[in-house]
């Protein structure tokens, strides 16, 4: 997924931050990470299901880069 597509997805999540929307990234039908914009903020929460970690980002570009890295790692394995 391109960085531009990820940025668009994250911007959309934050645009509708008054409702609960979660985007799940999967590999082989197994969720590898979920992303959401914390309600009433512009903070992006990325949950990595492989190691059960949660990271918060206040910058959409930085969160898109982190997602791109996680996607690349999980498609190599």
LONU-626365 format. One record per residue: residue number from 0; x, y, z negated of N, C-alpha, C in turn; chain; residue in three letters. Coordinates in Angstrom, 1 decimal. Layout:
bator NUM n.c1 X n.c2 Y n.c3 Z ca.c1 X ca.c2 Y ca.c3 Z c.c1 X c.c2 Y c.c3 Z vofi A base ALA
...
This chain:
bator 0 n.c1 0.9 n.c2 -1.2 n.c3 0.0 ca.c1 0.0 ca.c2 0.0 ca.c3 0.0 c.c1 0.9 c.c2 1.2 c.c3 0.0 vofi A base UNK
bator 1 n.c1 0.6 n.c2 2.2 n.c3 0.9 ca.c1 1.4 ca.c2 3.4 ca.c3 0.9 c.c1 1.3 c.c2 4.3 c.c3 -0.3 vofi A base UNK
bator 2 n.c1 2.3 n.c2 5.1 n.c3 -0.5 ca.c1 2.2 ca.c2 6.0 ca.c3 -1.6 c.c1 1.0 c.c2 7.0 c.c3 -1.4 vofi A base UNK
bator 3 n.c1 0.8 n.c2 7.4 n.c3 -0.2 ca.c1 -0.3 ca.c2 8.3 ca.c3 0.1 c.c1 -1.7 c.c2 7.7 c.c3 -0.3 vofi A base UNK
bator 4 n.c1 -1.8 n.c2 6.4 n.c3 0.1 ca.c1 -3.1 ca.c2 5.7 ca.c3 -0.3 c.c1 -3.2 c.c2 5.6 c.c3 -1.8 vofi A base UNK
bator 5 n.c1 -2.1 n.c2 5.3 n.c3 -2.5 ca.c1 -2.2 ca.c2 5.2 ca.c3 -3.9 c.c1 -2.6 c.c2 6.6 c.c3 -4.6 vofi A base UNK
bator 6 n.c1 -2.0 n.c2 7.6 n.c3 -4.0 ca.c1 -2.3 ca.c2 9.0 ca.c3 -4.5 c.c1 -3.8 c.c2 9.3 c.c3 -4.3 vofi A base UNK
bator 7 n.c1 -4.3 n.c2 8.9 n.c3 -3.2 ca.c1 -5.7 ca.c2 9.2 ca.c3 -2.9 c.c1 -6.6 c.c2 8.4 c.c3 -3.8 vofi A base UNK
bator 8 n.c1 -6.2 n.c2 7.1 n.c3 -4.1 ca.c1 -7.0 ca.c2 6.3 ca.c3 -5.0 c.c1 -7.0 c.c2 6.9 c.c3 -6.4 vofi A base UNK
bator 9 n.c1 -5.8 n.c2 7.3 n.c3 -6.9 ca.c1 -5.7 ca.c2 7.9 ca.c3 -8.2 c.c1 -6.4 c.c2 9.3 c.c3 -8.3 vofi A base UNK
bator 10 n.c1 -6.4 n.c2 10.1 n.c3 -7.3 ca.c1 -7.1 ca.c2 11.3 ca.c3 -7.3 c.c1 -8.6 c.c2 11.1 c.c3 -7.3 vofi A base UNK
bator 11 n.c1 -9.1 n.c2 10.1 n.c3 -6.7 ca.c1 -10.5 ca.c2 9.7 ca.c3 -6.7 c.c1 -10.9 c.c2 9.3 c.c3 -8.1 vofi A base UNK
bator 12 n.c1 -10.1 n.c2 8.4 n.c3 -8.7 ca.c1 -10.4 ca.c2 8.0 ca.c3 -10.1 c.c1 -10.5 c.c2 9.2 c.c3 -11.0 vofi A base UNK
bator 13 n.c1 -9.6 n.c2 10.1 n.c3 -10.9 ca.c1 -9.6 ca.c2 11.3 ca.c3 -11.8 c.c1 -10.7 c.c2 12.3 c.c3 -11.4 vofi A base UNK
bator 14 n.c1 -11.1 n.c2 12.3 n.c3 -10.2 ca.c1 -12.3 ca.c2 13.1 ca.c3 -9.8 c.c1 -13.5 c.c2 12.7 c.c3 -10.5 vofi A base UNK
bator 15 n.c1 -13.7 n.c2 11.4 n.c3 -10.7 ca.c1 -14.8 ca.c2 10.8 ca.c3 -11.4 c.c1 -14.5 c.c2 10.4 c.c3 -12.8 vofi A base UNK
bator 16 n.c1 -13.7 n.c2 11.1 n.c3 -13.5 ca.c1 -13.3 ca.c2 10.8 ca.c3 -14.8 c.c1 -14.3 c.c2 10.9 c.c3 -15.9 vofi A base UNK
bator 17 n.c1 -15.5 n.c2 11.3 n.c3 -15.5 ca.c1 -16.6 ca.c2 11.3 ca.c3 -16.5 c.c1 -17.4 c.c2 10.0 c.c3 -16.6 vofi A base UNK
bator 18 n.c1 -17.0 n.c2 9.0 n.c3 -15.8 ca.c1 -17.5 ca.c2 7.7 ca.c3 -15.8 c.c1 -16.4 c.c2 6.7 c.c3 -15.9 vofi A base UNK
bator 19 n.c1 -16.7 n.c2 5.5 n.c3 -16.3 ca.c1 -15.6 ca.c2 4.4 ca.c3 -16.4 c.c1 -15.5 c.c2 3.7 c.c3 -15.1 vofi A base UNK
bator 20 n.c1 -14.4 n.c2 4.0 n.c3 -14.4 ca.c1 -14.0 ca.c2 3.3 ca.c3 -13.2 c.c1 -12.6 c.c2 2.7 c.c3 -13.3 vofi A base UNK
bator 21 n.c1 -12.5 n.c2 1.5 n.c3 -13.0 ca.c1 -11.2 ca.c2 0.8 ca.c3 -13.1 c.c1 -10.9 c.c2 0.2 c.c3 -11.7 vofi A base UNK
bator 22 n.c1 -9.7 n.c2 0.3 n.c3 -11.3 ca.c1 -9.3 ca.c2 -0.3 ca.c3 -10.0 c.c1 -8.3 c.c2 -1.4 c.c3 -10.4 vofi A base UNK
bator 23 n.c1 -8.6 n.c2 -2.6 n.c3 -9.8 ca.c1 -7.8 ca.c2 -3.8 ca.c3 -10.1 c.c1 -7.0 c.c2 -4.2 c.c3 -8.9 vofi A base UNK
bator 24 n.c1 -5.7 n.c2 -4.4 n.c3 -9.1 ca.c1 -4.8 ca.c2 -4.9 ca.c3 -8.1 c.c1 -4.6 c.c2 -6.4 c.c3 -8.4 vofi A base UNK
bator 25 n.c1 -4.8 n.c2 -7.2 n.c3 -7.3 ca.c1 -4.7 ca.c2 -8.7 ca.c3 -7.5 c.c1 -3.7 c.c2 -9.3 c.c3 -6.5 vofi A base UNK
bator 26 n.c1 -3.2 n.c2 -10.5 n.c3 -6.9 ca.c1 -2.4 ca.c2 -11.3 ca.c3 -6.0 c.c1 -2.9 c.c2 -12.7 c.c3 -6.2 vofi A base UNK
bator 27 n.c1 -3.2 n.c2 -13.3 n.c3 -5.0 ca.c1 -3.7 ca.c2 -14.7 ca.c3 -5.1 c.c1 -4.9 c.c2 -14.8 c.c3 -6.0 vofi A base UNK
bator 28 n.c1 -5.8 n.c2 -13.8 n.c3 -5.9 ca.c1 -7.1 ca.c2 -13.7 ca.c3 -6.6 c.c1 -6.9 c.c2 -13.6 c.c3 -8.1 vofi A base UNK
bator 29 n.c1 -5.7 n.c2 -13.3 n.c3 -8.6 ca.c1 -5.4 ca.c2 -13.1 ca.c3 -10.0 c.c1 -5.0 c.c2 -11.6 c.c3 -10.2 vofi A base UNK
bator 30 n.c1 -5.7 n.c2 -11.0 n.c3 -11.2 ca.c1 -5.4 ca.c2 -9.6 ca.c3 -11.5 c.c1 -4.0 c.c2 -9.4 c.c3 -12.0 vofi A base UNK
bator 31 n.c1 -3.2 n.c2 -8.5 n.c3 -11.4 ca.c1 -1.9 ca.c2 -8.3 ca.c3 -11.8 c.c1 -1.8 c.c2 -6.9 c.c3 -12.6 vofi A base UNK
bator 32 n.c1 -2.6 n.c2 -6.0 n.c3 -12.2 ca.c1 -2.7 ca.c2 -4.7 ca.c3 -13.0 c.c1 -4.0 c.c2 -4.0 c.c3 -12.7 vofi A base UNK
bator 33 n.c1 -4.4 n.c2 -3.2 n.c3 -13.7 ca.c1 -5.5 ca.c2 -2.4 ca.c3 -13.6 c.c1 -5.1 c.c2 -0.9 c.c3 -13.8 vofi A base UNK
bator 34 n.c1 -5.9 n.c2 0.0 n.c3 -13.1 ca.c1 -5.6 ca.c2 1.4 ca.c3 -13.2 c.c1 -6.9 c.c2 2.1 c.c3 -13.5 vofi A base UNK
bator 35 n.c1 -6.8 n.c2 3.1 n.c3 -14.4 ca.c1 -8.0 ca.c2 3.9 ca.c3 -14.6 c.c1 -7.6 c.c2 5.3 c.c3 -15.0 vofi A base UNK
bator 36 n.c1 -8.5 n.c2 6.3 n.c3 -14.9 ca.c1 -8.2 ca.c2 7.6 ca.c3 -15.4 c.c1 -9.0 c.c2 7.7 c.c3 -16.7 vofi A base UNK
bator 37 n.c1 -8.3 n.c2 8.0 n.c3 -17.7 ca.c1 -8.9 ca.c2 8.0 ca.c3 -19.1 c.c1 -10.0 c.c2 9.1 c.c3 -19.0 vofi A base UNK
bator 38 n.c1 -11.2 n.c2 8.7 n.c3 -19.6 ca.c1 -12.4 ca.c2 9.5 ca.c3 -19.5 c.c1 -12.1 c.c2 11.0 c.c3 -20.0 vofi A base UNK
bator 39 n.c1 -12.6 n.c2 11.9 n.c3 -19.2 ca.c1 -12.5 ca.c2 13.4 ca.c3 -19.5 c.c1 -11.1 c.c2 13.9 c.c3 -19.6 vofi A base UNK
bator 40 n.c1 -10.2 n.c2 13.2 n.c3 -18.9 ca.c1 -8.8 ca.c2 13.7 ca.c3 -18.8 c.c1 -8.3 c.c2 13.5 c.c3 -17.4 vofi A base UNK
bator 41 n.c1 -7.0 n.c2 13.8 n.c3 -17.1 ca.c1 -6.4 ca.c2 13.4 ca.c3 -15.9 c.c1 -5.2 c.c2 12.5 c.c3 -16.1 vofi A base UNK
bator 42 n.c1 -5.3 n.c2 11.8 n.c3 -17.2 ca.c1 -4.3 ca.c2 10.8 ca.c3 -17.6 c.c1 -4.6 c.c2 9.5 c.c3 -17.0 vofi A base UNK
bator 43 n.c1 -3.6 n.c2 9.0 n.c3 -16.3 ca.c1 -3.7 ca.c2 7.7 ca.c3 -15.6 c.c1 -3.1 c.c2 6.6 c.c3 -16.5 vofi A base UNK
bator 44 n.c1 -3.9 n.c2 5.5 n.c3 -16.7 ca.c1 -3.5 ca.c2 4.4 ca.c3 -17.5 c.c1 -3.3 c.c2 3.2 c.c3 -16.6 vofi A base UNK
bator 45 n.c1 -2.1 n.c2 2.6 n.c3 -16.6 ca.c1 -1.7 ca.c2 1.5 ca.c3 -15.8 c.c1 -1.5 c.c2 0.3 c.c3 -16.8 vofi A base UNK
bator 46 n.c1 -2.3 n.c2 -0.7 n.c3 -16.7 ca.c1 -2.1 ca.c2 -1.9 ca.c3 -17.5 c.c1 -1.5 c.c2 -3.0 c.c3 -16.6 vofi A base UNK
bator 47 n.c1 -0.4 n.c2 -3.5 n.c3 -17.0 ca.c1 0.3 ca.c2 -4.6 ca.c3 -16.3 c.c1 -0.1 c.c2 -5.9 c.c3 -17.0 vofi A base UNK
bator 48 n.c1 -0.9 n.c2 -6.8 n.c3 -16.3 ca.c1 -1.4 ca.c2 -8.0 ca.c3 -16.9 c.c1 -0.3 c.c2 -9.1 c.c3 -17.1 vofi A base UNK
bator 49 n.c1 0.7 n.c2 -9.0 n.c3 -16.3 ca.c1 1.8 ca.c2 -10.0 ca.c3 -16.4 c.c1 2.5 c.c2 -9.9 c.c3 -17.8 vofi A base UNK
bator 50 n.c1 2.8 n.c2 -8.7 n.c3 -18.3 ca.c1 3.5 ca.c2 -8.6 ca.c3 -19.5 c.c1 2.7 c.c2 -7.8 c.c3 -20.6 vofi A base UNK
bator 51 n.c1 1.4 n.c2 -7.6 n.c3 -20.3 ca.c1 0.5 ca.c2 -7.0 ca.c3 -21.3 c.c1 1.0 c.c2 -5.6 c.c3 -21.8 vofi A base UNK
bator 52 n.c1 1.5 n.c2 -4.8 n.c3 -20.9 ca.c1 1.9 ca.c2 -3.5 ca.c3 -21.2 c.c1 1.0 c.c2 -2.4 c.c3 -20.6 vofi A base UNK
bator 53 n.c1 0.9 n.c2 -1.3 n.c3 -21.3 ca.c1 0.1 ca.c2 -0.2 ca.c3 -20.9 c.c1 1.0 c.c2 1.0 c.c3 -20.8 vofi A base UNK
bator 54 n.c1 1.0 n.c2 1.7 n.c3 -19.7 ca.c1 1.7 ca.c2 3.0 ca.c3 -19.5 c.c1 0.8 c.c2 4.1 c.c3 -19.2 vofi A base UNK
bator 55 n.c1 1.0 n.c2 5.3 n.c3 -19.7 ca.c1 0.2 ca.c2 6.4 ca.c3 -19.4 c.c1 1.0 c.c2 7.4 c.c3 -18.6 vofi A base UNK
bator 56 n.c1 0.4 n.c2 8.1 n.c3 -17.7 ca.c1 1.0 ca.c2 9.1 ca.c3 -16.8 c.c1 0.1 c.c2 10.3 c.c3 -16.7 vofi A base UNK
bator 57 n.c1 0.7 n.c2 11.5 n.c3 -16.8 ca.c1 0.0 ca.c2 12.7 ca.c3 -16.6 c.c1 0.2 c.c2 13.3 c.c3 -15.3 vofi A base UNK
bator 58 n.c1 1.0 n.c2 12.6 n.c3 -14.4 ca.c1 1.3 ca.c2 13.1 ca.c3 -13.1 c.c1 0.9 c.c2 12.0 c.c3 -12.1 vofi A base UNK
bator 59 n.c1 0.1 n.c2 12.4 n.c3 -11.1 ca.c1 -0.4 ca.c2 11.4 ca.c3 -10.2 c.c1 0.7 c.c2 10.9 c.c3 -9.3 vofi A base UNK
bator 60 n.c1 1.7 n.c2 11.7 n.c3 -8.9 ca.c1 2.8 ca.c2 11.2 ca.c3 -8.1 c.c1 3.6 c.c2 10.2 c.c3 -8.8 vofi A base UNK
bator 61 n.c1 3.9 n.c2 10.5 n.c3 -10.0 ca.c1 4.7 ca.c2 9.5 ca.c3 -10.8 c.c1 4.0 c.c2 8.2 c.c3 -11.0 vofi A base UNK
bator 62 n.c1 2.7 n.c2 8.3 n.c3 -11.3 ca.c1 1.9 ca.c2 7.1 ca.c3 -11.4 c.c1 1.8 c.c2 6.3 c.c3 -10.1 vofi A base UNK
bator 63 n.c1 1.7 n.c2 7.0 n.c3 -9.0 ca.c1 1.7 ca.c2 6.3 ca.c3 -7.7 c.c1 3.0 c.c2 5.6 c.c3 -7.5 vofi A base UNK
bator 64 n.c1 4.1 n.c2 6.2 n.c3 -7.8 ca.c1 5.5 ca.c2 5.6 ca.c3 -7.7 c.c1 5.6 c.c2 4.3 c.c3 -8.6 vofi A base UNK
bator 65 n.c1 5.1 n.c2 4.4 n.c3 -9.8 ca.c1 5.1 ca.c2 3.3 ca.c3 -10.7 c.c1 4.2 c.c2 2.1 c.c3 -10.2 vofi A base UNK
bator 66 n.c1 3.1 n.c2 2.5 n.c3 -9.6 ca.c1 2.2 ca.c2 1.4 ca.c3 -9.0 c.c1 2.9 c.c2 0.8 c.c3 -7.8 vofi A base UNK
bator 67 n.c1 3.5 n.c2 1.6 n.c3 -7.0 ca.c1 4.2 ca.c2 1.1 ca.c3 -5.8 c.c1 5.3 c.c2 0.1 c.c3 -6.2 vofi A base UNK
bator 68 n.c1 6.0 n.c2 0.4 n.c3 -7.3 ca.c1 7.1 ca.c2 -0.4 ca.c3 -7.8 c.c1 6.5 c.c2 -1.7 c.c3 -8.3 vofi A base UNK
bator 69 n.c1 5.4 n.c2 -1.7 n.c3 -9.1 ca.c1 4.8 ca.c2 -2.9 ca.c3 -9.6 c.c1 4.2 c.c2 -3.7 c.c3 -8.5 vofi A base UNK
bator 70 n.c1 3.6 n.c2 -3.1 n.c3 -7.5 ca.c1 3.1 ca.c2 -3.9 ca.c3 -6.3 c.c1 4.2 c.c2 -4.6 c.c3 -5.6 vofi A base UNK
bator 71 n.c1 5.3 n.c2 -3.9 n.c3 -5.4 ca.c1 6.5 ca.c2 -4.5 ca.c3 -4.7 c.c1 7.1 c.c2 -5.6 c.c3 -5.5 vofi A base UNK
bator 72 n.c1 7.2 n.c2 -5.5 n.c3 -6.8 ca.c1 7.7 ca.c2 -6.6 ca.c3 -7.6 c.c1 6.8 c.c2 -7.8 c.c3 -7.6 vofi A base UNK
bator 73 n.c1 5.5 n.c2 -7.5 n.c3 -7.6 ca.c1 4.6 ca.c2 -8.7 ca.c3 -7.7 c.c1 4.3 c.c2 -9.3 c.c3 -6.3 vofi A base UNK
bator 74 n.c1 4.7 n.c2 -8.7 n.c3 -5.2 ca.c1 4.5 ca.c2 -9.3 ca.c3 -3.9 c.c1 5.8 c.c2 -10.1 c.c3 -3.6 vofi A base UNK
bator 75 n.c1 6.9 n.c2 -9.8 n.c3 -4.2 ca.c1 8.2 ca.c2 -10.5 ca.c3 -4.0 c.c1 8.1 c.c2 -11.9 c.c3 -4.7 vofi A base UNK
bator 76 n.c1 7.5 n.c2 -11.9 n.c3 -5.9 ca.c1 7.5 ca.c2 -13.1 ca.c3 -6.7 c.c1 6.6 c.c2 -14.1 c.c3 -6.1 vofi A base UNK
